């Protein structure tokens, strides 16, 4: 999955769970700029941070990895 699509999925799940970027950054103990960069697809997410993100959002890692139905035909 490309970084931009992955970042959009993180953003969508963050919003679905009711977190602002500021709240999410505090919850993850990372600077706000890191969250913004990941969500825009500018910065790749580390494996360690990804583990914290999925734990915080209470979703399986595979859920973030899925492509949109329209783009995969699934």
URMO-V512467 format. One record per run of one state. SS is the DSSP state (helix for helix, strand for strand, loop for the rest). FROM is the first residue (numbers start at 1). LEN is the number of residues. If there is no record, write none. Layout:
SS_FROM_LEN, SS_FROM_LEN
This chain:
loop_1_2, helix_3_14, loop_17_4, helix_21_8, loop_29_3, helix_32_9, loop_41_6, helix_47_11, loop_58_3, helix_61_5, loop_66_3, helix_69_4, loop_73_2
